[in-house]
């Protein structure tokens, strides 16, 4: 039961974090999203700790696990060796990527690999697609609604952040889309979501993400053909 509680809390993090913002704050997107993410991960930690030791065998040495641990180690080492440990730990309201946030990202990863079994991975990825689709629709509405934005920002309030987020989400959507063996309702929904994300990425005007999208698409077509 605790596994299921942690699992659904993690699903809420994946779905809500990209959508949440509060205009009352100076940095209404970054600060709000990070505050929500850290708070909910802390709540999940309460339910996860009793089963963490029992599930320790799932913390196997995969390439991704090693990469995450190395990244966290380098972040901590560089922060303690830097000129401002306070800034390194807490960052600032604009970026919110200090050690405190990084520690929660690592904790989130540990929860994912210990609680989310293979049978539940697809639902988690579909939640990613659902949230990204809503973000895309808000971005497209921003362009159509004539807010005067040359580069749309949607709920992330930053074109580059939005493009990076949707770039990763679009490849997850593409993977789910080609995993469907038959043309049915899910395939149509996933295809629509994929198109929405691609359109939104182009509307962000972020050249790096657009180039990465084109290059990645060519690579995936070559791989799967």
Backbone as CSV, one residue per row, in Angstrom:
resi,resn,N_x,N_y,N_z,CA_x,CA_y,CA_z,C_x,C_y,C_z
1,UNK,0.822,-1.206,0.000,0.000,0.000,0.000,0.865,1.270,0.000
2,UNK,1.947,1.234,0.749,2.837,2.394,0.771,3.448,2.643,-0.606
3,UNK,3.760,1.542,-1.307,4.285,1.679,-2.674,3.310,2.440,-3.563
4,UNK,2.040,2.075,-3.468,1.020,2.731,-4.299,0.854,4.198,-3.924
5,UNK,0.916,4.492,-2.625,0.804,5.885,-2.189,1.934,6.728,-2.773
6,UNK,3.164,6.207,-2.659,4.333,6.923,-3.209,4.196,7.067,-4.719
7,UNK,3.749,5.997,-5.376,3.607,6.003,-6.832,2.652,7.105,-7.294
8,UNK,1.502,7.214,-6.661,0.522,8.222,-7.083,0.952,9.636,-6.705
9,UNK,1.718,9.753,-5.633,2.290,11.066,-5.310,3.277,11.479,-6.400
10,UNK,4.091,10.538,-6.853,5.051,10.827,-7.926,4.338,11.179,-9.228
11,UNK,3.226,10.502,-9.495,2.435,10.836,-10.683,1.939,12.279,-10.613
12,UNK,1.503,12.692,-9.422,1.023,14.072,-9.263,2.148,15.072,-9.492
13,UNK,3.357,14.716,-9.056,4.514,15.594,-9.290,4.754,15.754,-10.789
14,UNK,4.760,14.633,-11.497,5.031,14.646,-12.937,3.969,15.446,-13.692
15,UNK,2.713,15.310,-13.272,1.628,15.981,-13.998,1.512,17.464,-13.653
16,UNK,1.562,17.791,-12.370,1.247,19.152,-11.919,2.421,20.112,-12.077
17,UNK,3.646,19.658,-11.829,4.803,20.562,-11.814,4.924,21.421,-13.077
18,UNK,4.809,20.861,-14.286,4.926,21.722,-15.468,3.789,22.739,-15.610
19,UNK,2.657,22.471,-14.971,1.474,23.319,-15.160,1.355,24.441,-14.138
20,UNK,1.964,24.264,-12.982,1.721,25.182,-11.877,2.533,26.468,-12.013
21,UNK,1.926,27.580,-11.701,2.607,28.879,-11.622,1.741,29.811,-10.795
22,UNK,2.347,30.879,-10.317,1.622,31.840,-9.476,2.171,33.222,-9.774
23,UNK,1.355,34.035,-10.405,1.796,35.351,-10.856,2.130,36.312,-9.726
24,UNK,1.760,35.981,-8.490,2.052,36.866,-7.360,3.544,36.896,-7.026
25,UNK,4.283,35.869,-7.473,5.715,35.834,-7.218,6.473,36.551,-8.330
26,UNK,7.662,37.050,-7.999,8.491,37.724,-8.998,8.849,36.765,-10.122
27,UNK,9.301,35.579,-9.762,9.561,34.526,-10.753,8.457,33.492,-10.588
28,UNK,7.341,33.767,-11.244,6.098,33.050,-10.972,6.104,31.596,-11.406
29,UNK,6.983,31.224,-12.323,7.022,29.842,-12.784,8.100,29.029,-12.075
30,UNK,9.338,29.479,-12.169,10.454,28.704,-11.626,10.323,28.488,-10.125
31,UNK,10.057,29.554,-9.396,9.959,29.449,-7.941,8.788,28.554,-7.536
32,UNK,7.627,28.772,-8.159,6.432,28.007,-7.798,6.602,26.532,-8.102
33,UNK,7.118,26.221,-9.288,7.313,24.820,-9.670,8.296,24.121,-8.732
34,UNK,9.403,24.779,-8.429,10.417,24.168,-7.569,9.892,23.983,-6.154
35,UNK,9.180,24.985,-5.646,8.606,24.883,-4.304,7.620,23.722,-4.226
36,UNK,6.777,23.595,-5.251,5.813,22.488,-5.287,6.538,21.151,-5.369
37,UNK,7.521,21.052,-6.264,8.268,19.810,-6.451,8.923,19.360,-5.147
38,UNK,9.649,20.256,-4.493,10.357,19.919,-3.258,9.372,19.524,-2.160
39,UNK,8.288,20.261,-2.038,7.306,19.991,-0.980,6.664,18.616,-1.150
40,UNK,6.263,18.292,-2.372,5.581,17.017,-2.604,6.557,15.846,-2.497
41,UNK,7.789,16.032,-2.958,8.794,14.978,-2.800,9.054,14.715,-1.319
42,UNK,9.068,15.763,-0.512,9.232,15.592,0.938,8.073,14.803,1.540
43,UNK,6.866,15.054,1.060,5.709,14.284,1.525,5.851,12.818,1.118
44,UNK,6.272,12.585,-0.119,6.466,11.208,-0.601,7.544,10.488,0.203
45,UNK,8.541,11.245,0.655,9.641,10.666,1.432,9.128,10.005,2.717
46,UNK,8.113,10.590,3.323,7.545,10.047,4.559,7.023,8.630,4.338
47,UNK,6.373,8.415,3.188,5.807,7.090,2.886,6.842,6.152,2.274
48,UNK,7.889,6.732,1.676,8.885,5.910,0.978,9.924,5.313,1.922
49,UNK,10.300,6.037,2.965,11.364,5.573,3.868,11.090,4.202,4.478
50,UNK,9.862,3.897,4.913,9.625,2.571,5.496,9.866,1.411,4.524
51,UNK,9.732,1.659,3.207,9.912,0.571,2.237,11.231,0.695,1.469
52,UNK,11.973,1.766,1.720,13.200,2.009,0.955,14.230,0.910,1.177
53,UNK,14.424,0.500,2.440,15.408,-0.540,2.730,14.996,-1.861,2.110
54,UNK,13.710,-2.143,2.160,13.202,-3.395,1.601,13.394,-3.447,0.085
55,UNK,13.311,-2.281,-0.557,13.412,-2.227,-2.014,14.830,-1.896,-2.490
56,UNK,15.799,-1.980,-1.583,17.162,-1.562,-1.932,17.756,-2.390,-3.066
57,UNK,17.251,-3.629,-3.261,17.799,-4.462,-4.328,17.507,-3.903,-5.709
58,UNK,16.520,-2.996,-5.785,16.194,-2.394,-7.075,17.151,-1.262,-7.440
59,UNK,17.979,-0.854,-6.487,18.963,0.197,-6.754,20.191,-0.420,-7.407
60,UNK,19.986,-1.115,-8.515,21.102,-1.763,-9.157,21.949,-0.771,-9.933
61,UNK,23.138,-1.221,-10.245,24.084,-0.322,-10.909,23.807,-0.266,-12.412
62,UNK,22.882,0.544,-12.788,22.622,0.784,-14.200,23.410,2.012,-14.639
63,UNK,23.520,2.197,-15.943,24.260,3.342,-16.475,23.617,4.654,-16.038
64,UNK,22.270,4.674,-16.008,21.563,5.893,-15.613,21.816,6.192,-14.136
65,UNK,21.752,5.159,-13.282,21.990,5.352,-11.852,23.385,5.901,-11.601
66,UNK,24.364,5.320,-12.279,25.746,5.782,-12.118,25.890,7.227,-12.570
67,UNK,25.245,7.575,-13.693,25.322,8.941,-14.210,24.703,9.933,-13.227
68,UNK,23.565,9.566,-12.636,22.898,10.431,-11.665,23.769,10.640,-10.434
69,UNK,24.373,9.562,-9.946,25.228,9.649,-8.758,26.468,10.508,-9.039
70,UNK,27.070,10.319,-10.216,28.242,11.120,-10.591,27.868,12.594,-10.689
71,UNK,26.726,12.870,-11.322,26.267,14.257,-11.451,26.076,14.900,-10.076
72,UNK,25.406,14.169,-9.162,25.173,14.698,-7.825,26.490,14.919,-7.090
73,UNK,27.425,13.969,-7.236,28.725,14.096,-6.581,29.508,15.300,-7.068
74,UNK,29.497,15.501,-8.388,30.198,16.652,-8.969,29.550,17.957,-8.521
75,UNK,28.213,17.975,-8.467,27.493,19.179,-8.031,27.838,19.537,-6.590
76,UNK,27.873,18.541,-5.728,28.194,18.799,-4.321,29.647,19.241,-4.176
77,UNK,30.567,18.573,-4.891,31.988,18.915,-4.776,32.256,20.334,-5.274
78,UNK,31.673,20.679,-6.421,31.898,22.018,-6.980,31.266,23.106,-6.109
79,UNK,30.148,22.768,-5.465,29.484,23.749,-4.592,30.314,24.038,-3.354
80,UNK,30.847,22.995,-2.735,31.653,23.194,-1.536,33.003,23.827,-1.857
81,UNK,33.463,23.665,-3.100,34.733,24.269,-3.509,34.544,25.662,-4.091
82,UNK,33.285,26.083,-4.241,32.994,27.386,-4.847,33.197,28.547,-3.888
83,UNK,32.898,29.733,-4.383,33.137,30.948,-3.593,31.959,31.309,-2.694
84,UNK,30.795,30.738,-2.943,29.614,31.109,-2.161,28.781,29.860,-1.898
85,UNK,29.018,29.207,-0.773,28.308,27.969,-0.438,26.815,28.216,-0.242
86,UNK,26.467,29.368,0.325,25.047,29.691,0.531,24.307,29.742,-0.806
87,UNK,24.905,30.427,-1.769,24.291,30.540,-3.100,24.250,29.179,-3.786
88,UNK,25.301,28.397,-3.596,25.347,27.072,-4.210,24.289,26.152,-3.618
89,UNK,24.004,26.329,-2.346,23.029,25.461,-1.678,21.598,25.835,-2.027
90,UNK,21.297,27.126,-1.972,19.909,27.567,-2.143,19.634,28.197,-3.500
91,UNK,20.677,28.532,-4.259,20.529,29.175,-5.570,19.800,30.515,-5.396
92,UNK,18.984,30.908,-6.396,18.207,32.136,-6.285,16.810,31.901,-6.838
93,UNK,15.944,32.881,-6.684,14.547,32.699,-7.079,14.375,32.518,-8.584
94,UNK,15.343,32.986,-9.353,15.218,32.901,-10.807,15.525,31.504,-11.319
95,UNK,16.519,30.825,-10.740,16.951,29.516,-11.245,16.520,28.358,-10.350
96,UNK,16.633,28.522,-9.036,16.211,27.499,-8.069,16.872,26.138,-8.316
97,UNK,18.153,26.154,-8.680,18.849,24.896,-8.960,20.068,24.716,-8.065
98,UNK,19.897,24.994,-6.770,20.976,24.784,-5.822,21.045,23.337,-5.369
99,UNK,21.920,23.068,-4.419,22.093,21.706,-3.916,20.805,21.152,-3.315
100,UNK,20.028,22.023,-2.680,18.784,21.581,-2.065,17.836,21.001,-3.115
101,UNK,17.740,21.665,-4.255,16.887,21.159,-5.337,17.480,19.905,-5.956
102,UNK,18.795,19.914,-6.194,19.454,18.750,-6.801,19.275,17.515,-5.920
103,UNK,19.392,17.701,-4.597,19.200,16.580,-3.675,17.794,15.997,-3.805
104,UNK,16.802,16.852,-4.002,15.427,16.369,-4.158,15.214,15.698,-5.513
105,UNK,15.914,16.159,-6.534,15.837,15.497,-7.847,16.412,14.081,-7.754
106,UNK,17.550,13.937,-7.071,18.152,12.612,-6.872,17.214,11.730,-6.058
107,UNK,16.619,12.299,-5.017,15.670,11.553,-4.197,14.464,11.114,-5.026
108,UNK,13.980,11.992,-5.878,12.866,11.662,-6.781,13.239,10.489,-7.687
109,UNK,14.464,10.504,-8.202,14.949,9.423,-9.060,14.992,8.105,-8.290
110,UNK,15.490,8.137,-7.058,15.563,6.921,-6.242,14.172,6.350,-5.979
111,UNK,13.215,7.236,-5.741,11.843,6.775,-5.533,11.289,6.127,-6.791
112,UNK,11.568,6.739,-7.924,11.072,6.210,-9.196,11.575,4.789,-9.426
113,UNK,12.882,4.576,-9.279,13.441,3.268,-9.628,13.134,2.193,-8.580
114,UNK,12.731,2.591,-7.380,12.394,1.595,-6.371,10.895,1.293,-6.301
115,UNK,10.075,2.234,-6.722,8.624,2.087,-6.572,7.921,1.793,-7.891
116,UNK,8.405,2.375,-8.987,7.725,2.246,-10.278,8.229,0.994,-10.994
117,UNK,7.400,-0.028,-10.997,7.752,-1.271,-11.673,7.461,-1.153,-13.162
118,UNK,7.959,-2.132,-13.911,7.841,-2.068,-15.379,6.395,-1.929,-15.828
119,UNK,5.483,-2.583,-15.125,4.075,-2.530,-15.516,3.462,-1.141,-15.323
120,UNK,4.112,-0.312,-14.480,3.581,1.016,-14.198,4.311,2.125,-14.952
121,UNK,5.352,1.756,-15.675,6.151,2.756,-16.397,5.319,3.455,-17.465
122,UNK,4.519,2.682,-18.197,3.744,3.251,-19.301,2.776,4.313,-18.796
123,UNK,2.111,4.045,-17.668,1.186,5.048,-17.115,1.940,6.315,-16.730
124,UNK,3.111,6.164,-16.136,3.922,7.322,-15.767,4.269,8.153,-17.000
125,UNK,4.664,7.484,-18.079,5.024,8.186,-19.311,3.797,8.845,-19.945
126,UNK,2.649,8.196,-19.834,1.431,8.802,-20.369,1.047,10.060,-19.598
127,UNK,1.313,10.069,-18.306,1.067,11.271,-17.510,1.991,12.397,-17.968
128,UNK,3.240,12.060,-18.286,4.173,13.049,-18.844,3.600,13.642,-20.124
129,UNK,3.093,12.782,-21.000,2.524,13.227,-22.275,1.296,14.100,-22.055
130,UNK,0.439,13.710,-21.114,-0.781,14.481,-20.840,-0.439,15.892,-20.371
131,UNK,0.493,15.983,-19.447,0.884,17.300,-18.925,1.531,18.151,-20.016
132,UNK,2.429,17.538,-20.791,3.101,18.267,-21.872,2.123,18.729,-22.938
133,UNK,1.081,17.942,-23.181,0.066,18.317,-24.171,-0.703,19.556,-23.719
134,UNK,-1.042,19.611,-22.428,-1.735,20.782,-21.888,-0.842,22.015,-21.977
135,UNK,0.438,21.838,-21.629,1.395,22.940,-21.737,1.479,23.431,-23.187
136,UNK,1.476,22.496,-24.129,1.536,22.853,-25.551,0.297,23.629,-25.984
137,UNK,-0.869,23.163,-25.552,-2.114,23.850,-25.905,-2.146,25.269,-25.352
138,UNK,-1.667,25.430,-24.122,-1.611,26.774,-23.529,-0.662,27.655,-24.328
139,UNK,0.472,27.084,-24.771,1.423,27.845,-25.572,0.861,28.252,-26.922
140,UNK,0.168,27.322,-27.579,-0.432,27.627,-28.876,-1.534,28.681,-28.712
141,UNK,-2.306,28.562,-27.654,-3.342,29.560,-27.366,-2.723,30.930,-27.107
142,UNK,-1.541,30.921,-26.503,-0.817,32.168,-26.260,-0.478,32.860,-27.580
143,UNK,-0.084,32.058,-28.568,0.247,32.620,-29.877,-1.013,33.090,-30.606
144,UNK,-2.042,32.249,-30.595,-3.281,32.590,-31.306,-4.000,33.756,-30.638
145,UNK,-3.928,33.791,-29.305,-4.651,34.816,-28.565,-4.092,36.210,-28.717
146,UNK,-2.957,36.332,-29.380,-2.409,37.650,-29.655,-1.880,38.362,-28.445
147,UNK,-1.163,37.615,-27.580,-0.556,38.265,-26.426,0.657,39.089,-26.822
148,UNK,0.990,39.031,-28.099,2.100,39.840,-28.587,3.457,39.183,-28.412
149,UNK,3.459,37.918,-27.985,4.728,37.226,-27.760,5.291,36.731,-29.078
150,UNK,6.535,37.092,-29.340,7.212,36.593,-30.534,7.615,35.140,-30.311
151,UNK,8.032,34.830,-29.093,8.396,33.469,-28.716,7.512,33.056,-27.546
152,UNK,6.738,32.009,-27.746,5.790,31.622,-26.700,6.520,31.001,-25.505
153,UNK,5.911,31.146,-24.335,6.531,30.684,-23.096,5.640,29.732,-22.307
154,UNK,4.329,29.751,-22.571,3.360,28.894,-21.898,3.480,29.008,-20.385
155,UNK,3.334,27.891,-19.674,3.352,27.921,-18.213,4.772,27.950,-17.644
156,UNK,5.788,27.841,-18.498,7.162,27.854,-18.010,7.756,29.259,-17.997
157,UNK,7.082,30.200,-18.647,7.485,31.614,-18.651,8.922,31.806,-19.161
158,UNK,9.373,30.877,-19.976,10.715,30.967,-20.552,10.733,30.093,-21.797
159,UNK,11.015,30.700,-22.945,10.957,29.972,-24.213,11.951,28.823,-24.281
160,UNK,13.162,29.051,-23.789,14.194,28.008,-23.829,13.823,26.835,-22.921
161,UNK,13.308,27.138,-21.716,12.863,26.080,-20.806,11.728,25.276,-21.434
162,UNK,10.785,25.997,-22.038,9.633,25.342,-22.657,10.075,24.413,-23.785
163,UNK,10.973,24.895,-24.624,11.443,24.080,-25.744,12.164,22.822,-25.256
164,UNK,13.001,22.965,-24.236,13.735,21.813,-23.703,12.782,20.783,-23.106
165,UNK,11.812,21.263,-22.359,10.827,20.368,-21.734,10.017,19.612,-22.789
166,UNK,9.530,20.325,-23.785,8.709,19.691,-24.819,9.541,18.811,-25.747
167,UNK,10.809,19.140,-25.906,11.686,18.303,-26.727,11.779,16.903,-26.130
168,UNK,12.052,16.826,-24.837,12.128,15.524,-24.164,10.765,14.821,-24.172
169,UNK,9.716,15.595,-23.916,8.370,15.006,-23.879,7.942,14.488,-25.240
170,UNK,8.356,15.166,-26.306,7.967,14.729,-27.652,8.588,13.390,-28.011
171,UNK,9.818,13.138,-27.570,10.452,11.856,-27.859,9.823,10.739,-27.023
172,UNK,9.398,11.067,-25.803,8.651,10.083,-25.007,7.339,9.755,-25.700
173,UNK,6.667,10.784,-26.208,5.410,10.590,-26.928,5.615,9.751,-28.178
174,UNK,6.695,10.027,-28.896,6.991,9.272,-30.120,7.225,7.805,-29.788
175,UNK,7.950,7.530,-28.706,8.223,6.152,-28.308,6.930,5.420,-27.964
176,UNK,6.048,6.086,-27.210,4.762,5.473,-26.876,3.922,5.245,-28.127
177,UNK,4.022,6.185,-29.054,3.234,6.123,-30.280,3.620,4.912,-31.135
178,UNK,4.918,4.686,-31.304,5.356,3.559,-32.137,5.240,2.237,-31.390
179,UNK,5.048,2.314,-30.067,4.888,1.085,-29.285,3.491,0.500,-29.462
180,UNK,2.548,1.330,-29.902,1.196,0.840,-30.146,1.198,-0.023,-31.402
181,UNK,0.802,-1.274,-31.250,0.861,-2.223,-32.371,-0.273,-2.021,-33.358
182,UNK,-1.366,-1.482,-32.891,-2.521,-1.275,-33.773,-2.941,0.188,-33.758
183,UNK,-3.575,0.609,-34.850,-4.098,1.979,-34.908,-5.409,1.998,-34.144
184,UNK,-5.395,2.623,-33.007,-6.586,2.704,-32.185,-6.621,4.069,-31.514
185,UNK,-7.527,4.197,-30.573,-7.749,5.494,-29.912,-6.463,6.058,-29.320
186,UNK,-5.684,5.215,-28.616,-4.460,5.689,-27.977,-3.461,6.223,-28.988
187,UNK,-3.354,5.530,-30.139,-2.411,5.965,-31.173,-2.789,7.326,-31.735
188,UNK,-4.077,7.549,-31.942,-4.548,8.828,-32.475,-4.270,9.952,-31.475
189,UNK,-4.553,9.685,-30.190,-4.313,10.689,-29.149,-2.834,11.023,-29.050
190,UNK,-1.983,9.986,-29.056,-0.542,10.198,-28.949,-0.001,10.952,-30.165
191,UNK,-0.509,10.622,-31.346,-0.072,11.315,-32.564,-0.440,12.794,-32.513
192,UNK,-1.649,13.073,-32.043,-2.092,14.469,-31.900,-1.223,15.216,-30.902
193,UNK,-0.931,14.556,-29.779,-0.085,15.181,-28.752,1.310,15.458,-29.305
194,UNK,1.837,14.526,-30.072,3.172,14.690,-30.656,3.215,15.895,-31.596
195,UNK,2.191,16.018,-32.431,2.129,17.137,-33.370,2.034,18.468,-32.610
196,UNK,1.222,18.502,-31.562,1.087,19.716,-30.751,2.437,20.142,-30.164
197,UNK,3.172,19.167,-29.657,4.473,19.477,-29.051,5.467,19.991,-30.091
198,UNK,5.484,19.373,-31.255,6.402,19.802,-32.316,6.095,21.239,-32.740
199,UNK,4.812,21.534,-32.927,4.408,22.885,-33.324,4.839,23.899,-32.261
200,UNK,4.627,23.537,-31.000,4.970,24.455,-29.911,6.466,24.693,-29.827
201,UNK,7.254,23.633,-30.020,8.720,23.786,-30.006,9.154,24.789,-31.069
202,UNK,8.574,24.706,-32.255,8.933,25.652,-33.321,8.492,27.072,-32.972
203,UNK,7.344,27.203,-32.301,6.860,28.526,-31.915,7.708,29.172,-30.822
204,UNK,8.483,28.360,-30.089,9.357,28.954,-29.072,10.502,29.741,-29.701
205,UNK,10.841,29.394,-30.933,11.935,30.082,-31.620,13.303,29.778,-31.031
206,UNK,13.411,28.669,-30.316,14.687,28.285,-29.699,15.461,27.423,-30.685
207,UNK,16.488,28.005,-31.294,17.181,27.331,-32.382,17.836,26.021,-31.960
208,UNK,18.447,26.013,-30.768,19.122,24.803,-30.317,18.173,23.625,-30.204
209,UNK,17.002,23.865,-29.632,16.018,22.799,-29.471,15.437,22.366,-30.823
210,UNK,15.249,23.319,-31.726,14.712,22.984,-33.045,15.706,22.112,-33.813
211,UNK,16.991,22.481,-33.748,18.023,21.669,-34.402,18.091,20.282,-33.780
212,UNK,18.021,20.223,-32.436,18.053,18.938,-31.740,16.839,18.090,-32.107
213,UNK,15.690,18.727,-32.263,14.468,18.018,-32.640,14.604,17.400,-34.026
214,UNK,15.101,18.173,-34.974,15.269,17.676,-36.342,16.294,16.540,-36.372
215,UNK,17.455,16.761,-35.712,18.506,15.747,-35.695,18.034,14.480,-34.992
216,UNK,17.358,14.649,-33.867,16.851,13.484,-33.138,15.802,12.720,-33.917
217,UNK,14.941,13.453,-34.638,13.904,12.802,-35.447,14.519,11.977,-36.563
218,UNK,15.537,12.543,-37.221,16.224,11.799,-38.292,16.870,10.540,-37.722
219,UNK,17.508,10.677,-36.553,18.179,9.541,-35.923,17.178,8.443,-35.579
220,UNK,16.019,8.820,-35.005,15.018,7.838,-34.622,14.385,7.180,-35.832
221,UNK,14.199,7.938,-36.913,13.642,7.344,-38.141,14.598,6.295,-38.691
222,UNK,15.899,6.614,-38.670,16.906,5.666,-39.157,16.925,4.411,-38.276
223,UNK,16.811,4.602,-36.966,16.852,3.478,-36.030,15.667,2.559,-36.195
224,UNK,14.460,3.127,-36.372,13.254,2.314,-36.368,12.824,1.839,-37.744
225,UNK,13.431,2.344,-38.789,13.061,1.877,-40.136,13.818,0.614,-40.509
